[in-house]
């Protein structure tokens, strides 16, 4: 596939996702949330697959990959520190509130952040294990015995 | 790591675009290597040396 074809298809996909989002917001119902999430995930997967099929000129190479890796790693590190700090600070404030109803409600609001944080750490750990096995191949160490 | 890519490009009359195209990377990568801002992988270093029909140590010099 040519690079220009990729950009045209990607623009079309982004347009469709934007339409779906607009429709979902207009619907304003609970299933809309699932539709939006699913559409974004599917679009990202399709764009990723299309990107790998470009063959006329390199879109990425080892330097660009390294830059992407470094940016992703630093973003991840900083993001989870910020989220953790925000969650801990909020929980502390909420915990010492006098109103039990408000305290309970706010504690429930804080939970999605904690769950997001846990999911991020889990995903990171899974990828870490996957790439450790892929590149270090610990089972192939001749001098381990 | 120092390199002689610019000298070899001049010798073979290649632009950065040509070299990038021949070894399958972007022009930005060739610029970064020429300016010693990025040390290429062994694989890319061999591809560049092969493009110039030179030994890898003639194109790249390690400064310990």
N, CA and C atoms of all chains as a GROMACS GRO file, in nm:
protein
  627
    1UNK      N    1   0.084  -0.120   0.000
    1UNK     CA    2   0.000   0.000   0.000
    1UNK      C    3   0.088   0.126   0.000
    2UNK      N    4   0.043   0.227  -0.073
    2UNK     CA    5   0.121   0.352  -0.076
    2UNK      C    6   0.090   0.437   0.048
    3UNK      N    7   0.187   0.525   0.079
    3UNK     CA    8   0.173   0.607   0.200
    3UNK      C    9   0.048   0.698   0.192
    4UNK      N   10   0.025   0.753   0.072
    4UNK     CA   11  -0.089   0.843   0.056
    4UNK      C   12  -0.222   0.771   0.076
    5UNK      N   13  -0.229   0.646   0.028
    5UNK     CA   14  -0.351   0.566   0.047
    5UNK      C   15  -0.376   0.546   0.196
    6UNK      N   16  -0.266   0.520   0.267
    6UNK     CA   17  -0.277   0.502   0.413
    6UNK      C   18  -0.335   0.627   0.479
    7UNK      N   19  -0.284   0.746   0.438
    7UNK     CA   20  -0.333   0.870   0.499
    7UNK      C   21  -0.480   0.894   0.466
    8UNK      N   22  -0.520   0.862   0.342
    8UNK     CA   23  -0.660   0.881   0.301
    8UNK      C   24  -0.752   0.789   0.384
    9UNK      N   25  -0.713   0.660   0.393
    9UNK     CA   26  -0.797   0.564   0.468
    9UNK      C   27  -0.803   0.604   0.616
   10UNK      N   28  -0.687   0.647   0.671
   10UNK     CA   29  -0.683   0.686   0.812
   10UNK      C   30  -0.774   0.806   0.838
   11UNK      N   31  -0.770   0.904   0.747
   11UNK     CA   32  -0.858   1.021   0.763
   11UNK      C   33  -1.004   0.979   0.762
   12UNK      N   34  -1.037   0.886   0.671
   12UNK     CA   35  -1.175   0.836   0.660
   12UNK      C   36  -1.216   0.767   0.791
   13UNK      N   37  -1.125   0.687   0.846
   13UNK     CA   38  -1.153   0.616   0.973
   13UNK      C   39  -1.176   0.716   1.087
   14UNK      N   40  -1.090   0.818   1.093
   14UNK     CA   41  -1.103   0.921   1.198
   14UNK      C   42  -1.238   0.991   1.185
   15UNK      N   43  -1.279   1.019   1.060
   15UNK     CA   44  -1.408   1.083   1.035
   15UNK      C   45  -1.522   0.995   1.085
   16UNK      N   46  -1.515   0.866   1.055
   16UNK     CA   47  -1.621   0.772   1.099
   16UNK      C   48  -1.627   0.767   1.252
   17UNK      N   49  -1.509   0.760   1.317
   17UNK     CA   50  -1.506   0.755   1.464
   17UNK      C   51  -1.566   0.884   1.522
   18UNK      N   52  -1.534   0.997   1.460
   18UNK     CA   53  -1.590   1.124   1.507
   18UNK      C   54  -1.742   1.124   1.494
   19UNK      N   55  -1.794   1.068   1.383
   19UNK     CA   56  -1.939   1.058   1.363
   19UNK      C   57  -2.003   0.970   1.470
   20UNK      N   58  -1.936   0.856   1.496
   20UNK     CA   59  -1.987   0.762   1.598
   20UNK      C   60  -1.992   0.832   1.734
   21UNK      N   61  -1.884   0.906   1.766
   21UNK     CA   62  -1.878   0.979   1.893
   21UNK      C   63  -1.991   1.081   1.904
   22UNK      N   64  -2.012   1.154   1.794
   22UNK     CA   65  -2.118   1.255   1.791
   22UNK      C   66  -2.254   1.188   1.813
   23UNK      N   67  -2.275   1.076   1.742
   23UNK     CA   68  -2.401   1.003   1.756
   23UNK      C   69  -2.421   0.953   1.898
   24UNK      N   70  -2.310   0.904   1.957
   24UNK     CA   71  -2.316   0.850   2.093
   24UNK      C   72  -2.351   0.959   2.194
   25UNK      N   73  -2.292   1.076   2.174
   25UNK     CA   74  -2.320   1.189   2.264
   25UNK      C   75  -2.466   1.231   2.252
   26UNK      N   76  -2.518   1.231   2.128
   26UNK     CA   77  -2.658   1.267   2.106
   26UNK      C   78  -2.752   1.164   2.171
   27UNK      N   79  -2.711   1.036   2.164
   27UNK     CA   80  -2.793   0.930   2.226
   27UNK      C   81  -2.802   0.948   2.377
   28UNK      N   82  -2.682   0.981   2.436
   28UNK     CA   83  -2.673   1.007   2.580
   28UNK      C   84  -2.728   0.893   2.665
   29UNK      N   85  -2.693   0.772   2.628
   29UNK     CA   86  -2.735   0.655   2.706
   29UNK      C   87  -2.610   0.575   2.746
   30UNK      N   88  -2.629   0.484   2.839
   30UNK     CA   89  -2.515   0.406   2.887
   30UNK      C   90  -2.444   0.326   2.777
   31UNK      N   91  -2.519   0.255   2.684
   31UNK     CA   92  -2.447   0.178   2.582
   31UNK      C   93  -2.359   0.265   2.493
   32UNK      N   94  -2.388   0.395   2.487
   32UNK     CA   95  -2.308   0.485   2.404
   32UNK      C   96  -2.162   0.484   2.445
   33UNK      N   97  -2.138   0.474   2.575
   33UNK     CA   98  -2.001   0.469   2.627
   33UNK      C   99  -1.926   0.350   2.569
   34UNK      N  100  -1.994   0.236   2.567
   34UNK     CA  101  -1.932   0.114   2.515
   34UNK      C  102  -1.906   0.127   2.364
   35UNK      N  103  -2.001   0.189   2.294
   35UNK     CA  104  -1.986   0.206   2.149
   35UNK      C  105  -1.865   0.294   2.119
   36UNK      N  106  -1.852   0.404   2.193
   36UNK     CA  107  -1.738   0.496   2.173
   36UNK      C  108  -1.607   0.424   2.200
   37UNK      N  109  -1.599   0.354   2.313
   37UNK     CA  110  -1.475   0.283   2.350
   37UNK      C  111  -1.442   0.179   2.243
   38UNK      N  112  -1.542   0.100   2.203
   38UNK     CA  113  -1.519  -0.005   2.104
   38UNK      C  114  -1.474   0.055   1.971
   39UNK      N  115  -1.539   0.166   1.930
   39UNK     CA  116  -1.504   0.225   1.799
   39UNK      C  117  -1.360   0.276   1.800
   40UNK      N  118  -1.318   0.337   1.910
   40UNK     CA  119  -1.180   0.389   1.918
   40UNK      C  120  -1.080   0.273   1.915
   41UNK      N  121  -1.110   0.166   1.989
   41UNK     CA  122  -1.019   0.050   1.993
   41UNK      C  123  -1.009  -0.015   1.856
   42UNK      N  124  -1.123  -0.033   1.790
   42UNK     CA  125  -1.124  -0.097   1.657
   42UNK      C  126  -1.049  -0.009   1.556
   43UNK      N  127  -1.076   0.123   1.561
   43UNK     CA  128  -1.008   0.216   1.469
   43UNK      C  129  -0.857   0.211   1.489
   44UNK      N  130  -0.813   0.212   1.615
   44UNK     CA  131  -0.668   0.209   1.644
   44UNK      C  132  -0.606   0.080   1.589
   45UNK      N  133  -0.676  -0.033   1.604
   45UNK     CA  134  -0.625  -0.161   1.555
   45UNK      C  135  -0.614  -0.158   1.402
   46UNK      N  136  -0.719  -0.107   1.335
   46UNK     CA  137  -0.717  -0.102   1.188
   46UNK      C  138  -0.602  -0.012   1.139
   47UNK      N  139  -0.586   0.105   1.203
   47UNK     CA  140  -0.479   0.198   1.161
   47UNK      C  141  -0.342   0.134   1.182
   48UNK      N  142  -0.325   0.062   1.292
   48UNK     CA  143  -0.198  -0.007   1.320
   48UNK      C  144  -0.168  -0.110   1.211
   49UNK      N  145  -0.271  -0.189   1.174
   49UNK     CA  146  -0.252  -0.292   1.070
   49UNK      C  147  -0.219  -0.227   0.935
   50UNK      N  148  -0.292  -0.119   0.903
   50UNK     CA  149  -0.267  -0.050   0.776
   50UNK      C  150  -0.126   0.006   0.770
   51UNK      N  151  -0.081   0.061   0.881
   51UNK     CA  152   0.052   0.123   0.888
   51UNK      C  153   0.162   0.021   0.857
   52UNK      N  154   0.140  -0.101   0.901
   52UNK     CA  155   0.240  -0.206   0.877
   52UNK      C  156   0.242  -0.250   0.731
   53UNK      N  157   0.138  -0.213   0.655
   53UNK     CA  158   0.130  -0.256   0.516
   53UNK      C  159   0.183  -0.153   0.417
   54UNK      N  160   0.233  -0.041   0.468
   54UNK     CA  161   0.289   0.061   0.379
   54UNK      C  162   0.422   0.009   0.326
   55UNK      N  163   0.443   0.019   0.194
   55UNK     CA  164   0.566  -0.039   0.140
   55UNK      C  165   0.646   0.056   0.050
   56UNK      N  166   0.600   0.179   0.027
   56UNK     CA  167   0.677   0.263  -0.066
   56UNK      C  168   0.796   0.335  -0.002
   57UNK      N  169   0.785   0.378   0.120
   57UNK     CA  170   0.898   0.445   0.187
   57UNK      C  171   0.886   0.418   0.336
   58UNK      N  172   0.999   0.409   0.406
   58UNK     CA  173   0.989   0.380   0.549
   58UNK      C  174   0.921   0.493   0.626
   59UNK      N  175   0.815   0.458   0.698
   59UNK     CA  176   0.747   0.557   0.782
   59UNK      C  177   0.824   0.567   0.913
   60UNK      N  178   0.881   0.455   0.951
   60UNK     CA  179   0.955   0.451   1.077
   60UNK      C  180   1.081   0.368   1.057
   61UNK      N  181   1.183   0.397   1.133
   61UNK     CA  182   1.304   0.316   1.130
   61UNK      C  183   1.358   0.309   1.272
   62UNK      N  184   1.481   0.261   1.287
   62UNK     CA  185   1.528   0.235   1.423
   62UNK      C  186   1.539   0.361   1.509
   63UNK      N  187   1.576   0.474   1.449
   63UNK     CA  188   1.586   0.597   1.529
   63UNK      C  189   1.448   0.646   1.572
   64UNK      N  190   1.352   0.645   1.476
   64UNK     CA  191   1.216   0.688   1.508
   64UNK      C  192   1.156   0.594   1.614
   65UNK      N  193   1.184   0.463   1.599
   65UNK     CA  194   1.134   0.366   1.697
   65UNK      C  195   1.192   0.395   1.834
   66UNK      N  196   1.321   0.429   1.836
   66UNK     CA  197   1.386   0.459   1.965
   66UNK      C  198   1.324   0.583   2.029
   67UNK      N  199   1.301   0.686   1.946
   67UNK     CA  200   1.239   0.809   1.997
   67UNK      C  201   1.100   0.778   2.053
   68UNK      N  202   1.023   0.696   1.977
   68UNK     CA  203   0.889   0.658   2.024
   68UNK      C  204   0.896   0.580   2.155
   69UNK      N  205   0.991   0.486   2.162
   69UNK     CA  206   1.006   0.405   2.284
   69UNK      C  207   1.038   0.492   2.405
   70UNK      N  208   1.134   0.583   2.384
   70UNK     CA  209   1.175   0.670   2.495
   70UNK      C  210   1.058   0.759   2.541
   71UNK      N  211   0.986   0.816   2.442
   71UNK     CA  212   0.873   0.904   2.476
   71UNK      C  213   0.766   0.825   2.550
   72UNK      N  214   0.736   0.704   2.500
   72UNK     CA  215   0.631   0.622   2.561
   72UNK      C  216   0.669   0.585   2.705
   73UNK      N  217   0.795   0.545   2.724
   73UNK     CA  218   0.839   0.503   2.857
   73UNK      C  219   0.833   0.619   2.956
   74UNK      N  220   0.887   0.736   2.912
   74UNK     CA  221   0.886   0.852   3.001
   74UNK      C  222   0.742   0.896   3.033
   75UNK      N  223   0.654   0.894   2.929
   75UNK     CA  224   0.514   0.934   2.951
   75UNK      C  225   0.450   0.843   3.054
   76UNK      N  226   0.475   0.712   3.037
   76UNK     CA  227   0.416   0.613   3.128
   76UNK      C  228   0.463   0.637   3.271
   77UNK      N  229   0.595   0.655   3.287
   77UNK     CA  230   0.650   0.674   3.421
   77UNK      C  231   0.589   0.797   3.488
   78UNK      N  232   0.587   0.908   3.413
   78UNK     CA  233   0.537   1.032   3.472
   78UNK      C  234   0.388   1.024   3.497
   79UNK      N  235   0.313   0.963   3.400
   79UNK     CA  236   0.168   0.954   3.415
   79UNK      C  237   0.130   0.876   3.538
   80UNK      N  238   0.194   0.760   3.558
   80UNK     CA  239   0.148   0.683   3.674
   80UNK      C  240   0.191   0.744   3.807
   81UNK      N  241   0.298   0.818   3.807
   81UNK     CA  242   0.334   0.890   3.931
   81UNK      C  243   0.231   0.999   3.959
   82UNK      N  244   0.193   1.073   3.852
   82UNK     CA  245   0.094   1.182   3.869
   82UNK      C  246  -0.041   1.126   3.914
   83UNK      N  247  -0.086   1.018   3.847
   83UNK     CA  248  -0.216   0.960   3.883
   83UNK      C  249  -0.212   0.910   4.028
   84UNK      N  250  -0.104   0.841   4.062
   84UNK     CA  251  -0.094   0.786   4.198
   84UNK      C  252  -0.096   0.900   4.301
   85UNK      N  253  -0.019   1.006   4.275
   85UNK     CA  254  -0.014   1.119   4.368
   85UNK      C  255  -0.152   1.184   4.382
   86UNK      N  256  -0.221   1.201   4.268
   86UNK     CA  257  -0.355   1.263   4.270
   86UNK      C  258  -0.454   1.176   4.346
   87UNK      N  259  -0.448   1.045   4.321
   87UNK     CA  260  -0.541   0.954   4.388
   87UNK      C  261  -0.517   0.953   4.538
   88UNK      N  262  -0.392   0.944   4.577
   88UNK     CA  263  -0.360   0.940   4.721
   88UNK      C  264  -0.403   1.070   4.790
   89UNK      N  265  -0.375   1.183   4.724
   89UNK     CA  266  -0.414   1.312   4.781
   89UNK      C  267  -0.565   1.321   4.796
   90UNK      N  268  -0.638   1.281   4.690
   90UNK     CA  269  -0.785   1.287   4.695
   90UNK      C  270  -0.841   1.195   4.802
   91UNK      N  271  -0.786   1.074   4.810
   91UNK     CA  272  -0.837   0.978   4.909
   91UNK      C  273  -0.817   1.031   5.051
   92UNK      N  274  -0.703   1.094   5.073
   92UNK     CA  275  -0.676   1.152   5.205
   92UNK      C  276  -0.777   1.259   5.242
   93UNK      N  277  -0.805   1.346   5.142
   93UNK     CA  278  -0.901   1.454   5.166
   93UNK      C  279  -1.039   1.397   5.194
   94UNK      N  280  -1.078   1.299   5.108
   94UNK     CA  281  -1.213   1.242   5.118
   94UNK      C  282  -1.229   1.164   5.248
   95UNK      N  283  -1.126   1.092   5.286
   95UNK     CA  284  -1.132   1.005   5.404
   95UNK      C  285  -1.168   1.082   5.532
   96UNK      N  286  -1.118   1.206   5.542
   96UNK     CA  287  -1.141   1.284   5.664
   96UNK      C  288  -1.261   1.378   5.653
   97UNK      N  289  -1.349   1.356   5.553
   97UNK     CA  290  -1.470   1.438   5.541
   97UNK      C  291  -1.570   1.399   5.649
   98UNK      N  292  -1.649   1.499   5.692
   98UNK     CA  293  -1.747   1.472   5.800
   98UNK      C  294  -1.873   1.404   5.748
   99UNK      N  295  -1.915   1.443   5.626
   99UNK     CA  296  -2.040   1.390   5.571
   99UNK      C  297  -2.018   1.248   5.516
  100UNK      N  298  -2.078   1.144   5.578
  100UNK     CA  299  -2.053   1.006   5.536
  100UNK      C  300  -2.107   0.975   5.395
  101UNK      N  301  -2.220   1.042   5.359
  101UNK     CA  302  -2.279   1.017   5.225
  101UNK      C  303  -2.187   1.070   5.116
  102UNK      N  304  -2.141   1.195   5.138
  102UNK     CA  305  -2.050   1.257   5.040
  102UNK      C  306  -1.918   1.179   5.033
  103UNK      N  307  -1.873   1.136   5.152
  103UNK     CA  308  -1.745   1.063   5.157
  103UNK      C  309  -1.756   0.933   5.076
  104UNK      N  310  -1.868   0.862   5.094
  104UNK     CA  311  -1.888   0.737   5.023
  104UNK      C  312  -1.894   0.762   4.871
  105UNK      N  313  -1.966   0.868   4.833
  105UNK     CA  314  -1.981   0.898   4.690
  105UNK      C  315  -1.846   0.932   4.627
  106UNK      N  316  -1.767   1.014   4.697
  106UNK     CA  317  -1.637   1.054   4.642
  106UNK      C  318  -1.537   0.939   4.639
  107UNK      N  319  -1.549   0.849   4.740
  107UNK     CA  320  -1.462   0.732   4.739
  107UNK      C  321  -1.491   0.646   4.616
  108UNK      N  322  -1.620   0.637   4.579
  108UNK     CA  323  -1.657   0.561   4.460
  108UNK      C  324  -1.607   0.628   4.333
  109UNK      N  325  -1.602   0.762   4.336
  109UNK     CA  326  -1.552   0.834   4.219
  109UNK      C  327  -1.401   0.812   4.201
  110UNK      N  328  -1.331   0.798   4.313
  110UNK     CA  329  -1.186   0.782   4.306
  110UNK      C  330  -1.143   0.643   4.259
  111UNK      N  331  -1.234   0.548   4.273
  111UNK     CA  332  -1.198   0.410   4.239
  111UNK      C  333  -1.157   0.391   4.093
  112UNK      N  334  -1.229   0.451   3.995
  112UNK     CA  335  -1.187   0.432   3.856
  112UNK      C  336  -1.041   0.471   3.831
  113UNK      N  337  -0.995   0.577   3.900
  113UNK     CA  338  -0.855   0.617   3.884
  113UNK      C  339  -0.760   0.508   3.931
  114UNK      N  340  -0.794   0.453   4.049
  114UNK     CA  341  -0.710   0.347   4.104
  114UNK      C  342  -0.710   0.226   4.012
  115UNK      N  343  -0.830   0.195   3.957
  115UNK     CA  344  -0.841   0.080   3.867
  115UNK      C  345  -0.759   0.106   3.741
  116UNK      N  346  -0.768   0.228   3.686
  116UNK     CA  347  -0.687   0.264   3.569
  116UNK      C  348  -0.539   0.245   3.597
  117UNK      N  349  -0.499   0.292   3.713
  117UNK     CA  350  -0.358   0.281   3.752
  117UNK      C  351  -0.316   0.134   3.759
  118UNK      N  352  -0.400   0.053   3.821
  118UNK     CA  353  -0.371  -0.090   3.834
  118UNK      C  354  -0.362  -0.155   3.696
  119UNK      N  355  -0.454  -0.118   3.606
  119UNK     CA  356  -0.454  -0.175   3.471
  119UNK      C  357  -0.326  -0.135   3.397
  120UNK      N  358  -0.287  -0.007   3.412
  120UNK     CA  359  -0.164   0.039   3.347
  120UNK      C  360  -0.044  -0.042   3.392
  121UNK      N  361  -0.034  -0.062   3.524
  121UNK     CA  362   0.080  -0.136   3.578
  121UNK      C  363   0.076  -0.282   3.531
  122UNK      N  364  -0.046  -0.339   3.526
  122UNK     CA  365  -0.060  -0.477   3.478
  122UNK      C  366  -0.017  -0.490   3.333
  123UNK      N  367  -0.063  -0.396   3.248
  123UNK     CA  368  -0.029  -0.400   3.106
  123UNK      C  369   0.123  -0.386   3.088
  124UNK      N  370   0.181  -0.294   3.166
  124UNK     CA  371   0.326  -0.274   3.159
  124UNK      C  372   0.400  -0.403   3.196
  125UNK      N  373   0.353  -0.468   3.304
  125UNK     CA  374   0.418  -0.591   3.350
  125UNK      C  375   0.407  -0.701   3.245
  126UNK      N  376   0.288  -0.714   3.183
  126UNK     CA  377   0.268  -0.817   3.080
  126UNK      C  378   0.363  -0.794   2.962
  127UNK      N  379   0.372  -0.668   2.915
  127UNK     CA  380   0.462  -0.639   2.803
  127UNK      C  381   0.608  -0.661   2.842
  128UNK      N  382   0.639  -0.626   2.966
  128UNK     CA  383   0.775  -0.642   3.015
  128UNK      C  384   0.815  -0.790   3.011
  129UNK      N  385   0.726  -0.878   3.059
  129UNK     CA  386   0.752  -1.022   3.059
  129UNK      C  387   0.763  -1.072   2.914
  130UNK      N  388   0.670  -1.024   2.827
  130UNK     CA  389   0.670  -1.068   2.687
  130UNK      C  390   0.802  -1.034   2.617
  131UNK      N  391   0.846  -0.907   2.632
  131UNK     CA  392   0.968  -0.865   2.563
  131UNK      C  393   1.094  -0.924   2.627
  132UNK      N  394   1.089  -0.949   2.758
  132UNK     CA  395   1.203  -1.014   2.823
  132UNK      C  396   1.223  -1.152   2.764
  133UNK      N  397   1.111  -1.226   2.747
  133UNK     CA  398   1.120  -1.360   2.688
  133UNK      C  399   1.162  -1.352   2.542
  134UNK      N  400   1.111  -1.250   2.471
  134UNK     CA  401   1.139  -1.239   2.328
  134UNK      C  402   1.286  -1.207   2.302
  135UNK      N  403   1.342  -1.109   2.376
  135UNK     CA  404   1.477  -1.063   2.346
  135UNK      C  405   1.586  -1.125   2.433
  136UNK      N  406   1.555  -1.152   2.558
  136UNK     CA  407   1.659  -1.210   2.644
  136UNK      C  408   1.659  -1.362   2.636
  137UNK      N  409   1.542  -1.422   2.607
  137UNK     CA  410   1.534  -1.568   2.591
  137UNK      C  411   1.604  -1.640   2.704
  138UNK      N  412   1.558  -1.619   2.827
  138UNK     CA  413   1.629  -1.672   2.944
  138UNK      C  414   1.648  -1.824   2.940
  139UNK      N  415   1.558  -1.893   2.870
  139UNK     CA  416   1.569  -2.039   2.861
  139UNK      C  417   1.688  -2.085   2.780
  140UNK      N  418   1.744  -1.993   2.696
  140UNK     CA  419   1.853  -2.032   2.607
  140UNK      C  420   1.991  -2.002   2.665
  141UNK      N  421   1.997  -1.964   2.794
  141UNK     CA  422   2.125  -1.927   2.854
  141UNK      C  423   2.210  -2.051   2.876
  142UNK      N  424   2.323  -2.061   2.799
  142UNK     CA  425   2.407  -2.180   2.806
  142UNK      C  426   2.482  -2.190   2.938
  143UNK      N  427   2.509  -2.077   3.004
  143UNK     CA  428   2.592  -2.077   3.124
  143UNK      C  429   2.510  -2.073   3.252
  144UNK      N  430   2.379  -2.098   3.242
  144UNK     CA  431   2.295  -2.088   3.362
  144UNK      C  432   2.310  -2.210   3.451
  145UNK      N  433   2.359  -2.326   3.398
  145UNK     CA  434   2.371  -2.448   3.480
  145UNK      C  435   2.498  -2.448   3.564
  146UNK      N  436   3.080   0.771   1.893
  146UNK     CA  437   3.132   0.704   1.775
  146UNK      C  438   3.141   0.802   1.657
  147UNK      N  439   3.262   0.809   1.598
  147UNK     CA  440   3.280   0.897   1.482
  147UNK      C  441   3.248   0.820   1.355
  148UNK      N  442   3.218   0.894   1.249
  148UNK     CA  443   3.193   0.823   1.124
  148UNK      C  444   3.236   0.909   1.004
  149UNK      N  445   3.255   0.838   0.892
  149UNK     CA  446   3.301   0.905   0.769
  149UNK      C  447   3.192   0.904   0.662
  150UNK      N  448   3.068   0.902   0.704
  150UNK     CA  449   2.959   0.889   0.608
  150UNK      C  450   2.958   1.005   0.508
  151UNK      N  451   2.981   1.124   0.558
  151UNK     CA  452   2.980   1.242   0.471
  151UNK      C  453   3.087   1.229   0.361
  152UNK      N  454   3.205   1.182   0.402
  152UNK     CA  455   3.316   1.165   0.307
  152UNK      C  456   3.279   1.062   0.202
  153UNK      N  457   3.224   0.949   0.248
  153UNK     CA  458   3.186   0.843   0.154
  153UNK      C  459   3.071   0.886   0.064
  154UNK      N  460   2.979   0.965   0.118
  154UNK     CA  461   2.868   1.014   0.034
  154UNK      C  462   2.921   1.101  -0.078
  155UNK      N  463   3.020   1.184  -0.042
  155UNK     CA  464   3.081   1.273  -0.143
  155UNK      C  465   3.153   1.189  -0.249
  156UNK      N  466   3.222   1.085  -0.200
  156UNK     CA  467   3.299   0.998  -0.291
  156UNK      C  468   3.206   0.929  -0.392
  157UNK      N  469   3.091   0.884  -0.343
  157UNK     CA  470   2.996   0.811  -0.430
  157UNK      C  471   2.887   0.904  -0.488
  158UNK      N  472   2.901   1.033  -0.460
  158UNK     CA  473   2.806   1.133  -0.510
  158UNK      C  474   2.661   1.098  -0.472
  159UNK      N  475   2.641   1.073  -0.346
  159UNK     CA  476   2.508   1.037  -0.296
  159UNK      C  477   2.454   1.148  -0.208
  160UNK      N  478   2.325   1.176  -0.221
  160UNK     CA  479   2.262   1.270  -0.128
  160UNK      C  480   2.218   1.191  -0.004
  161UNK      N  481   2.178   1.265   0.098
  161UNK     CA  482   2.127   1.197   0.219
  161UNK      C  483   2.001   1.118   0.185
  162UNK      N  484   1.920   1.173   0.095
  162UNK     CA  485   1.799   1.102   0.051
  162UNK      C  486   1.836   0.968  -0.014
  163UNK      N  487   1.937   0.973  -0.105
  163UNK     CA  488   1.977   0.851  -0.177
  163UNK      C  489   2.023   0.744  -0.079
  164UNK      N  490   2.111   0.785   0.014
  164UNK     CA  491   2.165   0.688   0.109
  164UNK      C  492   2.054   0.631   0.197
  165UNK      N  493   1.967   0.721   0.245
  165UNK     CA  494   1.856   0.676   0.330
  165UNK      C  495   1.770   0.575   0.256
  166UNK      N  496   1.743   0.604   0.129
  166UNK     CA  497   1.661   0.515   0.048
  166UNK      C  498   1.730   0.380   0.028
  167UNK      N  499   1.861   0.383   0.001
  167UNK     CA  500   1.936   0.259  -0.026
  167UNK      C  501   1.944   0.168   0.096
  168UNK      N  502   1.958   0.227   0.215
  168UNK     CA  503   1.974   0.143   0.335
  168UNK      C  504   1.842   0.125   0.412
  169UNK      N  505   1.733   0.186   0.361
  169UNK     CA  506   1.600   0.163   0.418
  169UNK      C  507   1.572   0.234   0.549
  170UNK      N  508   1.621   0.357   0.560
  170UNK     CA  509   1.586   0.437   0.679
  170UNK      C  510   1.538   0.575   0.633
  171UNK      N  511   1.499   0.657   0.728
  171UNK     CA  512   1.455   0.792   0.693
  171UNK      C  513   1.579   0.884   0.684
  172UNK      N  514   1.560   0.997   0.617
  172UNK     CA  515   1.672   1.092   0.603
  172UNK      C  516   1.714   1.148   0.739
  173UNK      N  517   1.617   1.163   0.829
  173UNK     CA  518   1.647   1.215   0.963
  173UNK      C  519   1.750   1.126   1.034
  174UNK      N  520   1.738   0.996   1.011
  174UNK     CA  521   1.832   0.903   1.076
  174UNK      C  522   1.974   0.924   1.021
  175UNK      N  523   1.984   0.940   0.890
  175UNK     CA  524   2.117   0.964   0.830
  175UNK      C  525   2.176   1.095   0.884
  176UNK      N  526   2.093   1.197   0.895
  176UNK     CA  527   2.141   1.327   0.948
  176UNK      C  528   2.190   1.308   1.092
  177UNK      N  529   2.111   1.237   1.174
  177UNK     CA  530   2.149   1.216   1.314
  177UNK      C  531   2.280   1.139   1.326
  178UNK      N  532   2.299   1.039   1.238
  178UNK     CA  533   2.423   0.960   1.243
  178UNK      C  534   2.541   1.047   1.199
  179UNK      N  535   2.523   1.123   1.093
  179UNK     CA  536   2.632   1.209   1.043
  179UNK      C  537   2.676   1.311   1.148
  180UNK      N  538   2.580   1.360   1.223
  180UNK     CA  539   2.612   1.461   1.326
  180UNK      C  540   2.657   1.397   1.458
  181UNK      N  541   2.674   1.264   1.458
  181UNK     CA  542   2.715   1.188   1.577
  181UNK      C  543   2.616   1.202   1.693
  182UNK      N  544   2.490   1.226   1.660
  182UNK     CA  545   2.389   1.236   1.765
  182UNK      C  546   2.326   1.101   1.793
  183UNK      N  547   2.344   1.009   1.701
  183UNK     CA  548   2.284   0.877   1.716
  183UNK      C  549   2.381   0.770   1.666
  184UNK      N  550   2.403   0.667   1.749
  184UNK     CA  551   2.486   0.554   1.706
  184UNK      C  552   2.394   0.448   1.646
  185UNK      N  553   2.417   0.413   1.520
  185UNK     CA  554   2.326   0.317   1.457
  185UNK      C  555   2.342   0.177   1.513
  186UNK      N  556   2.242   0.093   1.490
  186UNK     CA  557   2.253  -0.048   1.530
  186UNK      C  558   2.362  -0.113   1.443
  187UNK      N  559   2.408  -0.227   1.487
  187UNK     CA  560   2.512  -0.298   1.412
  187UNK      C  561   2.461  -0.333   1.272
  188UNK      N  562   2.334  -0.371   1.267
  188UNK     CA  563   2.273  -0.408   1.139
  188UNK      C  564   2.276  -0.290   1.041
  189UNK      N  565   2.237  -0.173   1.088
  189UNK     CA  566   2.234  -0.055   0.999
  189UNK      C  567   2.376  -0.012   0.964
  190UNK      N  568   2.468  -0.021   1.061
  190UNK     CA  569   2.608   0.016   1.034
  190UNK      C  570   2.665  -0.072   0.922
  191UNK      N  571   2.635  -0.202   0.926
  191UNK     CA  572   2.683  -0.293   0.820
  191UNK      C  573   2.620  -0.259   0.685
  192UNK      N  574   2.491  -0.224   0.687
  192UNK     CA  575   2.423  -0.190   0.561
  192UNK      C  576   2.484  -0.065   0.499
  193UNK      N  577   2.517   0.033   0.584
  193UNK     CA  578   2.577   0.157   0.534
  193UNK      C  579   2.716   0.128   0.477
  194UNK      N  580   2.795   0.050   0.551
  194UNK     CA  581   2.930   0.016   0.505
  194UNK      C  582   2.924  -0.061   0.374
  195UNK      N  583   2.830  -0.154   0.365
  195UNK     CA  584   2.816  -0.234   0.243
  195UNK      C  585   2.777  -0.145   0.124
  196UNK      N  586   2.696  -0.046   0.150
  196UNK     CA  587   2.654   0.045   0.042
  196UNK      C  588   2.774   0.118  -0.017
  197UNK      N  589   2.874   0.145   0.071
  197UNK     CA  590   2.994   0.215   0.025
  197UNK      C  591   3.107   0.119  -0.015
  198UNK      N  592   3.078  -0.010  -0.020
  198UNK     CA  593   3.179  -0.113  -0.049
  198UNK      C  594   3.300  -0.097   0.042
  199UNK      N  595   3.274  -0.067   0.167
  199UNK     CA  596   3.385  -0.043   0.261
  199UNK      C  597   3.369  -0.132   0.383
  200UNK      N  598   3.478  -0.143   0.460
  200UNK     CA  599   3.469  -0.219   0.585
  200UNK      C  600   3.401  -0.130   0.688
  201UNK      N  601   3.334  -0.195   0.782
  201UNK     CA  602   3.258  -0.118   0.882
  201UNK      C  603   3.351  -0.026   0.962
  202UNK      N  604   3.476  -0.074   0.988
  202UNK     CA  605   3.568   0.007   1.068
  202UNK      C  606   3.623   0.125   0.990
  203UNK      N  607   3.611   0.121   0.857
  203UNK     CA  608   3.654   0.237   0.777
  203UNK      C  609   3.548   0.348   0.781
  204UNK      N  610   3.423   0.304   0.796
  204UNK     CA  611   3.314   0.404   0.797
  204UNK      C  612   3.288   0.454   0.941
  205UNK      N  613   3.294   0.362   1.037
  205UNK     CA  614   3.267   0.398   1.177
  205UNK      C  615   3.390   0.374   1.264
  206UNK      N  616   3.423   0.474   1.346
  206UNK     CA  617   3.536   0.458   1.439
  206UNK      C  618   3.487   0.477   1.582
  207UNK      N  619   3.516   0.376   1.664
  207UNK     CA  620   3.473   0.382   1.803
  207UNK      C  621   3.570   0.466   1.885
  208UNK      N  622   3.515   0.561   1.961
  208UNK     CA  623   3.600   0.642   2.051
  208UNK      C  624   3.570   0.601   2.194
  209UNK      N  625   3.653   0.518   2.252
  209UNK     CA  626   3.624   0.463   2.385
  209UNK      C  627   3.640   0.562   2.496
   0.00000   0.00000   0.00000
